[in-house]
Amino acid sequence: MMRSDQQALKTPAAQRLREFVDRQQLWDLLVDYCIYLDRMELESLAALFTPDCVVVYGEGPLFQSSGAMALAVSLERMWRWSRTSHHLSNVRITFEDEDAAHVISYVMAWHERHDGSVATVYGQYRDRIVRTAEGWRIAERRMFMNGSDAGFTVPITPAERRPSPPGWTAPDIER
């Protein structure tokens, strides 16, 4: 690349365009995760992570993985469900630099057991995603639970929430 071409890549407009493309690629990565998990394409899902990734879905070693291949093996536990449906929203992308980003996304995950009973969890994925030679990959993922229905019993770390102010009492709105 010639010197003038390199300088053109550093213009504010070129930087904004690159960030726009990066944001779309990050969004596609997150959606691919949901698609591959719902299809139980665990090798494809593992390829979305760095080889040395750290993944923490919940409390206890069964829900924690170090490395993409260990993640794929760990997620074999999802075969206990006959169907799942993962939905993302509220995606916030913050770039650390041009090759790393912190991403928070909210997930609603519906699960159906083989007996027809269901379980739904509402939570957050908090990711550190890095640019690699293969494209953007998840280097770290931690899941936090905002809530669930009674059918969901997996011990996921609760999302933090500020306590109510001292002396605050709930209004009686149940009548």
Helices and strands as residue ranges (DSSP letters): H 3-8, H 12-39, H 42-46, E 49-56, G 61-63, E 64-66, H 68-74, G 75-80, E 81-97, E 100-113, E 118-132, E 135-148
